[in-house]
Amino acid sequence: MKSAGINFRHLYYFWVVAKEGSVTRAAERLDVAIQTISAQIALLEQSVGKALLAPQGRRLVLTEAGRVALGYADQIFLLGEQLQEALAESDVQSMRLTVGLSDSLPKLIASRLLDAALKQPQRVKLVCYEGDFESLLGDLSVHKLDVVLADRPVPSGTTMRVFSHLLGESEISLFGVPELAKRYKAKFPASLHGAPVLLPTR
């Protein structure tokens, strides 16, 4: 005979008993009679054809089948909680902002720039992608990204319909051994033209 399927109320009562460790504590948590919980669990065990709980002294312990059932119950009721949260969030108007972060842009600067977006009155769902400047510009031009944060403007003469806006400036520091620092100090930074410099590469 084909099973009618699991009753999720029965499963929920079993789940609470397993978490609380006793029918008495589960009854207090659920504010129902002990007999009600015992009857619900008995019906669940009857529907699955296996004992899920076994007495051990004054406590109830999980059988092997009970441990399997508890694992699935954990997932089921976690999904239920996530569903409630998702439905609650769907009532809140939010804006999705997809941002490309140039891999050459310091992440601290990017974080401070994006912080302003998160402080807007309207809720913002921020999605960030990191990549090289040229690839991000390509994605921006076909509307895969809403904005790109980079440490340089759009190259002049580009055929892409994208625009640059200066958001701010930051200082950089150069370090050198005393001999080179002394040599290039005069007329800095013009003196650096032709100077030996170590720069990061891809």
N, C-alpha and C positions, 0 to 999 in steps of 0.2 A: 504493500500500500504506500502510495506516495505521500511524503510528509507535507503538511500544510504550510511549512515554513516556520521560521523563528518569530515569536512574538517579542518585539523590542522592549516592551514594558517588562516582560519577564526577564529579559537579558539585562535590562538596566538594574533591576532589583538584585540580580546575581552579582553584577559588577560592583554595586555599593557594598554588599555583604563581603565580597572578596577584598575590597579596599579597607573596610572597617574591621574585618577580622571576626565579626560576630553578628548574629541576627539581631541581638538586642541593640547594639550600637547603630546598626543600619536602620532599625525601626525608629530610633530617636532622631536620626538624621533626616529620614524621609517623613517622619511624623505619621506613621501608619502602625497598625497593630502587628505584633510579632507573627501572629497566625497568618496574616495576609502575606507577609514576605515569604514565610515557609511554604505556603500554598503556591505562590507564584514561581518559586524556584523548583518545586516539585513538578509543576507543569512544564517548565523549561527542560528539566532532565528527562521528562517523559517524551517531549518532542524531539530531543536529540538522541534519545536512547542510551544515554550514559549518565553515570553519577558524576556530578561536577564538584561537589563538596563532601567531605567526610569528617566525622567528629574525631577530635583528638583532645582528650581531656575535656576542658570547658570551652575549647575553641573549635572552630571549623577550619579545616585546611583544604587546599585545592587538591583534587586528584590530577592525574596526568591530563585527562580530558579537560578538567577545569582550568589548568594552566594554559592550554591551547585556546579555550574559549575566552579567557581573560585577555590574552594577547589581542585577539580580534576585537573584543569589546573595547579595549583601550583605544584602538584605532577608530572604531565606529563613533565613540562618544567624543573623541578629540575632533573628528571631522564635523560632528554636530556643533561643537563650540565654535569652530572656525567658520561654519556656515552662518551662525548667528552673528558673528563679528562682521563677516562680509556683507550680510544684509543690512546691518546697522550702518556700515560705512557707505553703502550705496545710497542712503538717504542724504548724505552730505555731499554737496556740490564740490567737485575737485577739478583741478586743471592738471593735465599731464604735460610736463616739460622735459623734452629729450635733449640732452646736452652732450656735445662731443668735447672731450678734453684732449688737447694736444699733449703728446707724451713729453714734450720739452717744457711744458708749463709746470712750475713748482706746485705741488699739490696743496700746500698751505695757502697759496694765493687763490687757487681755484676754490678751495673750501670757503674762504672768506667772501669771495664773489657770490657763491651760490647761497651763502647763509642769508643774504638779503631776500632772495626769492622765497625762502622757507618762512620768512617773517611776514609775508603778505597776509592780509585779512582772509583772502580766499585760500582754501587748502590746495597745496601743490604736491603732486606726485612726481618726484624727481627721478629720472632715469639717466644714468651717465654711461658713456662709452669712451674708452681711451684708445687713441690711435695716432698715426702720423698725420701731420698737418694737411698734406695733399689729399689723403684718403677722406679725411673728415670734411674737407671742403666739397669733395665730390658728393658725399652723402647729404651735405647741407643743400647743395644745388638741386637735388632731386627730392627734397623734403623728407628725407629719412631722419634728419635732425632739425631741431628748432633753432639751435644756436651752437656756435663753436667758441670755446675759450682757448685762446692761443697767445703766444708771446710775440706775434708779428701780424702785420696787416695782410689783407688779401693782395697778392702780387698785382702790380699795375699791368694793364693790358689783358687781364683775364677775360675770357668770354663767358664765364659763369655769372649768373645773376645773383651775386652775393655782395654784401657790403660790410665794411669795417667800421667799428666805433671804438675809440679809445676809452677804456674804462678806468685806467690808472697807470701809474708807473712805479717801478721798484728799482732800488739800487742793486748793483752787483759788486762783488769784491774780487780783486785780483791779488794773488799771492806770489811771491818770488823770493829766491835766495837773496841775501843782503847785497851781493855784488850787482845782480840784475836790477833789483829795486832801486838802487842808487843811480844806476846808469840811465834808467828810463823815467826817473822821477821828474826831471825837467821837461817842460812842455807836455806833460801828461794831459790828455790821453793820446794826443797826436803822435807822441814819441813811440807809441806801440806799433806804428806802421813798420812792418818788417821784423818785429821782435819775435823771438822764439816763444811760442805759446802752446801749452797742452790743452786740448779741448776734447770733450767727450764725443765719441762717434757712435754710430749705430752698430 
